[in-house]
C-alpha cells in the first residue's frame, strides 16, 4: 500500500513540476520580448513612425506619442485613433518606411544619367551636325 501511495505522490510531483516549468518558461519568453520591445521603442523615441505587431496578430501603425515604463502610445494621424500598447503584448516593433528608399533613388538617378548620356552621344551621331531634319533632329 505504501509503495502505491509513494508512486502516486512522485507522479503528482513530476506532473506539477512540468506544468510549473512550462509556465515559467513562457513568462521568461514574454519578459524577454517585452524587454526587446521596450528597448526598441526607447531607441526610436517619440514621434517615430512605427508598425507594431501584437500577440493577437493585429497590427498597429502610427507615430509614438508617449512612452511609459510599462506601455507606449501610438497615434494614427489618418484616423485620429490612439492606442496604448503594453510591452508584454508586443511581438515586434519596426520603424515604418516613410517613402522611397536610397536604392530607389540610386536607380532613378542611374536611369536619368543614362538618358542624358544617350541624348548627348546618340543625337549628334544620328543628326549629322544638324543636316538632317527628321526624327529626333
N, C-alpha and C positions, 0 to 999 in steps of 0.2 A: 504494500500500500504506500509506503513512504517513497519508494522509487517512482511510482506513478505521480505522486504529488510533486516530487522533485523535478521530474521530466516536464510536467506542465508548467511549473514556475520558470524553468530555464527557457522553455518555448515562449512563454509570455514575455520574459525579459528580452529575448532576442527580437521578437516581433515589435515590442515597444521601442527598443533601441533603433531598429531600422526605420521606423516612422519618424522618430526624433531626429535622426541624422539626415533623413531626406528633407525634412522641413528646414533644418539648419543649413543645408547646402543651398536650398532655394533662396533663403533670406540673404546668404552671403553673396549669391549671384546678383540679387536685386540691389544690395548695398554697393557692390562694385559698379554696376551700371548707373546707379544714381550718382555715385562719385564722379564717374566719367562725364555724365550729363552736366553736373554742376560745374565741373572744370571747363567744359566746352562753352557753356553759357557765359561763365565769368570771363573767359578769354575773348569771346566775341563782344561782350559789353552791351550797353544799352543802345537802342536804335539800330541794331544789326538785323538785316533781313534773314530770316531763318525758315527752315522747314523741319518740323518736329514729328517723328513717328512715335506713336504711343503703343502701349501693350495691347490695347483693344483694336489694333490695326487701323486706327484712324490717323489722319494727318492734320496738323495744324500749321498754317502758313501765315507769316506776317512779320512784324517788327517787334523785337524785345523792348518792352516799355518799362518793366520793373523787375528787379532781381532781389529775391528774399533768400534767407538761409535754407528754406525747405521747398521753395517753389519759385517760379518766374511767370511773368505775364506776357502774353503775345497778343498784339493788336493787329487786326487786318484792316488796312486803310480803305480797301474797296468796299467791304461790307459794314465796317464800323464795329464789328464784333470784337470783344476782348475775352481771352481765355486764360485762366490761371492754371498752370500745369505744375503738378508736383513732380519732383525729380525722380521719385520711385515709380512713376507711371511711364517714364520716357525709355524708349528703346534706342533712339538715335536722334542727334541734333546735327543738322547740316546747314551750312551757310547757303542761302538760296542764290542762284545765279541772277545777276542784275542786268544782263544784256549780252551782246556778242563777246565771245572770249578773245583772248590775244591771238589764238590760232586763226580765228575767223578774220581778224583784221590783217594778219600777215597774208592770208590767201587773197583777200580783196586787194591789198597793196601789190602783191605779185602780179595779179591779173591786170591791174591798171598800168603797172610798169611795162608789162608785155605788150599791151595795146599801144602805148605811147612809142615804144621802141619799134614795133612793127610799122606804125604810121610814119615814123621818121626814116626808116630804111626802105620799106617797100614802095611807098608813094613816089619817091624820086626815081626808083628803078622802072616803074610802070609808066610814069608820066613823061619820061624822056625830056626833062627840063622844061616842061610846060608846052611842048609842041603838040601834044595830043589833047583833045577836048572831049573825050568820052570816059565813062566810068567814074573813078574817084578823082580824076584830074580836074 
